[in-house]
Amino acid sequence: MRKNGIVVAIDGPAGAGKSTTARLVANALKYLYLDTGAMYRAVGLVVVRAGANADDAEGVVALAKSITIDQKADGDGVRTFLNDEDISGVIRTPDVSDAASRVAVHQGVRDVLVATQQAIGHEGGIVLEGRDTGTAIFPDAELKVFLVADVAERAHRRQKEMALRGEEADVATLEIQIRERDERDRQTQLRFGPWPAEDAKLVDTTGVSVDEQVATVVALAQKCM
């Protein structure tokens, strides 16, 4: 057992419920919640704002090294800051999501962010969600969870999220975008190791309430303590 408890690493494709589940599991366990995906989104936002090419590895890595990304607890969740600017809302837009997916393929970007994430969570008592959580960041995590859900349900979830921000989107279009991102993310992850982690517990959230999926992950965590 680490000083502050175990490490719970939650991964999965876009829209599977990682953020909501991780945040609520951390609250239930009284653990720190770290949104690693938001850190990649922060880099994606910098790229979008700069009008840079997300596929230009050298340029993107230079941008990643030039910024400061931080996260602070906010009630049951966390807020993400870029050079002291609260960017928690603006990093959830489709263009930033796409940029984040593209910058994540660059090893230099991953090196910068993984070092920060490992420093924050090495003493345990933390729930991380996002790519690499159970492989590159904490391959020795006591619990690794991989959430899955069918594409149709993930598209409807994304549409609801966008509606809350006053944005409109066609479900069929979102399904196409999610399938494309799934394939890009899968190819990206396989360059750096197995995805999901070979010892991850798969949890299907299709047709499952948030409370039920949180209870499932909490029960798995308690068995590791």
Backbone torsions as a table, in degrees:
resi	resn	phi	psi	omega
1	MET	NA	134.4	177.0
2	ARG	-74.4	172.8	-175.7
3	LYS	-55.9	-44.2	-173.6
4	ASN	-106.8	4.8	-179.3
5	GLY	127.9	-160.2	-178.3
6	ILE	-93.5	168.9	172.2
7	VAL	-104.2	125.8	176.0
8	VAL	-110.5	115.8	-177.8
9	ALA	-108.0	119.5	-177.3
10	ILE	-115.5	123.1	-177.8
11	ASP	-127.8	179.1	179.4
12	GLY	147.3	167.4	-179.8
13	PRO	-71.2	168.7	-179.7
14	ALA	-59.1	132.9	175.4
15	GLY	83.8	7.5	-178.3
16	ALA	-82.1	-9.2	178.4
17	GLY	105.3	18.8	-175.6
18	LYS	-60.5	-50.9	-174.1
19	SER	-62.2	-50.8	-178.7
20	THR	-62.4	-46.5	-178.9
21	THR	-63.1	-47.4	-178.3
22	ALA	-61.5	-43.3	-178.6
23	ARG	-61.9	-44.8	-177.8
24	LEU	-74.6	-32.8	175.7
25	VAL	-65.6	-43.6	178.0
26	ALA	-60.3	-41.2	178.4
27	ASN	-63.4	-42.5	-178.6
28	ALA	-65.8	-36.0	-178.2
29	LEU	-89.3	-5.8	-175.4
30	LYS	62.7	39.7	-179.7
31	TYR	-107.1	164.6	172.7
32	LEU	-73.9	140.1	177.1
33	TYR	-108.5	127.0	179.2
34	LEU	-124.5	122.2	-179.8
35	ASP	-96.6	92.1	-177.5
36	THR	-68.8	-33.1	179.2
37	GLY	-61.0	-35.5	179.1
38	ALA	-63.7	-28.8	178.9
39	MET	-68.5	-39.9	175.7
40	TYR	-67.5	-35.5	176.7
41	ARG	-64.3	-35.2	178.1
42	ALA	-62.1	-43.1	176.7
43	VAL	-64.7	-40.3	177.3
44	GLY	-60.3	-39.9	178.9
45	LEU	-63.5	-42.0	178.7
46	VAL	-60.7	-41.4	179.2
47	VAL	-63.7	-45.6	-180.0
48	VAL	-61.9	-47.2	-178.6
49	ARG	-63.4	-34.6	-178.5
50	ALA	-81.9	-9.1	-176.5
51	GLY	66.9	26.4	-177.4
52	ALA	-84.5	167.9	178.3
53	ASN	-90.0	113.7	-177.8
54	ALA	-63.1	-18.5	-179.0
55	ASP	-91.8	-2.6	178.4
56	ASP	-86.7	95.7	-173.9
57	ALA	-55.6	-49.8	-176.1
58	GLU	-61.0	-44.2	-179.0
59	GLY	-67.4	-40.8	-178.8
60	VAL	-68.9	-41.7	178.8
61	VAL	-62.0	-40.3	178.3
62	ALA	-61.7	-41.2	177.7
63	LEU	-64.2	-43.3	-178.9
64	ALA	-61.6	-36.7	-179.3
65	LYS	-75.4	-17.3	-175.1
66	SER	-91.8	-2.5	-174.4
67	ILE	-119.0	165.1	175.3
68	THR	-118.2	125.6	179.1
69	ILE	-116.2	131.2	-179.5
70	ASP	-138.7	157.5	175.2
71	GLN	-131.8	140.4	-178.9
72	LYS	-131.3	140.9	179.1
73	ALA	-61.0	141.6	178.7
74	ASP	-141.5	90.5	-175.2
75	GLY	65.5	-122.1	178.5
76	ASP	-88.5	-1.7	-175.6
77	GLY	-122.3	-151.4	-177.7
78	VAL	-147.5	147.5	175.6
79	ARG	-115.2	144.9	-176.7
80	THR	-107.5	135.0	-177.5
81	PHE	-121.8	137.2	176.1
82	LEU	-116.1	111.1	-176.7
83	ASN	49.8	44.6	178.1
84	ASP	75.5	2.3	175.8
85	GLU	-93.5	128.6	177.8
86	ASP	-73.5	111.3	-177.0
87	ILE	-113.3	17.3	-173.5
88	SER	-54.8	-36.0	-178.5
89	GLY	-84.8	-44.3	-172.4
90	VAL	-70.9	-17.6	-179.4
91	ILE	-82.6	1.5	-178.6
92	ARG	-99.8	9.0	-179.7
93	THR	-80.4	156.0	-178.3
94	PRO	-58.2	-38.8	-177.9
95	ASP	-68.5	-35.9	177.1
96	VAL	-71.6	-38.7	177.4
97	SER	-59.0	-43.8	-180.0
98	ASP	-65.0	-43.7	179.5
99	ALA	-63.6	-39.8	179.8
100	ALA	-61.6	-41.2	179.4
101	SER	-63.5	-34.3	-178.1
102	ARG	-78.3	-40.3	-178.7
103	VAL	-71.1	-22.7	-177.9
104	ALA	-67.3	-13.6	-179.6
105	VAL	-79.2	-13.8	-174.7
106	HIS	-86.5	120.8	-177.1
107	GLN	-57.9	-38.8	-179.3
108	GLY	-61.4	-38.0	177.5
109	VAL	-66.9	-44.4	179.7
110	ARG	-61.8	-40.5	179.8
111	ASP	-60.3	-43.8	-179.0
112	VAL	-62.4	-48.0	-174.9
113	LEU	-76.3	-38.5	180.0
114	VAL	-61.6	-40.2	179.5
115	ALA	-60.6	-40.7	178.5
116	THR	-65.2	-45.2	-177.4
117	GLN	-66.5	-39.8	178.4
118	GLN	-65.4	-38.7	179.8
119	ALA	-63.5	-38.4	-178.5
120	ILE	-70.1	-39.2	-170.0
121	GLY	-106.8	7.5	-171.1
122	HIS	-67.0	-22.0	179.4
123	GLU	-91.6	5.5	176.6
124	GLY	80.5	-165.8	-176.9
125	GLY	64.8	40.0	-173.1
126	ILE	-143.7	145.7	172.6
127	VAL	-117.9	119.2	178.6
128	LEU	-111.3	144.8	173.5
129	GLU	-134.1	144.5	178.9
130	GLY	133.0	179.7	-179.0
131	ARG	-61.9	145.1	173.7
132	ASP	73.7	-1.0	-173.3
133	THR	-59.3	-37.9	-177.5
134	GLY	-101.1	4.5	-179.6
135	THR	-120.4	-76.1	-176.5
136	ALA	-76.3	-35.5	-174.4
137	ILE	-81.6	-58.7	178.6
138	PHE	-130.4	75.8	177.6
139	PRO	-64.5	-16.8	178.9
140	ASP	-102.1	18.1	178.8
141	ALA	-57.0	138.5	-179.2
142	GLU	-66.5	-30.1	176.9
143	LEU	-136.9	126.2	174.9
144	LYS	-118.8	126.5	-178.9
145	VAL	-121.4	135.0	176.8
146	PHE	-119.8	110.0	-179.0
147	LEU	-85.7	139.2	175.6
148	VAL	-132.4	157.8	175.6
149	ALA	-162.6	151.5	-177.7
150	ASP	-69.6	157.8	-173.0
151	VAL	-61.4	-41.2	-178.5
152	ALA	-59.6	-44.2	179.9
153	GLU	-67.4	-39.0	179.6
154	ARG	-65.6	-35.1	177.7
155	ALA	-66.1	-41.6	178.4
156	HIS	-65.6	-38.1	177.2
157	ARG	-62.7	-43.8	-179.5
158	ARG	-64.4	-39.9	178.7
159	GLN	-61.4	-40.7	178.9
160	LYS	-65.6	-41.1	178.1
161	GLU	-60.4	-43.5	-178.8
162	MET	-68.5	-36.6	179.3
163	ALA	-62.5	-36.0	178.6
164	LEU	-65.0	-23.6	177.4
165	ARG	-95.1	5.4	179.6
166	GLY	80.4	18.8	-179.3
167	GLU	-106.0	145.2	179.1
168	GLU	-108.1	145.5	178.7
169	ALA	-155.7	143.3	177.8
170	ASP	-83.1	130.9	-177.5
171	VAL	-59.4	-40.8	-179.0
172	ALA	-62.5	-40.5	177.9
173	THR	-65.4	-41.3	179.2
174	LEU	-63.4	-37.7	178.3
175	GLU	-61.3	-43.2	179.2
176	ILE	-62.3	-44.8	-179.5
177	GLN	-63.3	-39.9	-179.6
178	ILE	-67.2	-41.8	178.0
179	ARG	-62.0	-41.5	179.7
180	GLU	-65.1	-42.8	-179.8
181	ARG	-67.5	-38.8	178.0
182	ASP	-55.4	-45.8	-177.4
183	GLU	-68.2	-41.7	178.9
184	ARG	-64.1	-44.1	179.3
185	ASP	-64.3	-40.0	-179.8
186	ARG	-62.5	-45.6	179.7
187	GLN	-64.6	-38.3	178.8
188	THR	-63.6	-50.5	-176.5
189	GLN	-63.0	-38.7	-177.5
190	LEU	-66.5	-17.6	175.5
191	ARG	-71.4	-23.2	-173.5
192	PHE	-112.0	-1.9	179.8
193	GLY	145.7	-178.9	-178.9
194	PRO	-65.4	146.5	177.6
195	TRP	-144.0	111.5	3.2
196	PRO	-72.2	170.3	176.0
197	ALA	-58.3	144.0	-174.5
198	GLU	-61.0	-27.1	-179.1
199	ASP	-104.5	18.2	179.4
200	ALA	-77.2	147.1	174.5
201	LYS	-90.2	120.8	179.3
202	LEU	-82.7	130.2	178.5
203	VAL	-127.3	114.6	-179.8
204	ASP	-86.3	119.7	-177.8
205	THR	-98.4	6.3	179.0
206	THR	-64.2	122.1	178.4
207	GLY	69.4	14.4	-178.3
208	VAL	-109.7	136.9	179.6
209	SER	-70.3	158.2	178.5
210	VAL	-59.0	-44.0	-179.6
211	ASP	-59.2	-39.1	-178.7
212	GLU	-68.7	-43.4	-178.8
213	GLN	-69.7	-33.6	176.6
214	VAL	-66.1	-44.2	179.5
215	ALA	-60.8	-37.0	179.2
216	THR	-63.7	-45.8	-178.1
217	VAL	-69.8	-39.2	178.3
218	VAL	-61.4	-43.1	178.9
219	ALA	-61.9	-40.4	177.3
220	LEU	-63.7	-39.3	-179.5
221	ALA	-66.4	-41.9	-178.2
222	GLN	-63.5	-29.1	177.6
223	LYS	-71.2	-18.9	-177.8
224	CYS	-93.8	-5.0	-176.0
225	MET	-88.2	NA	NA
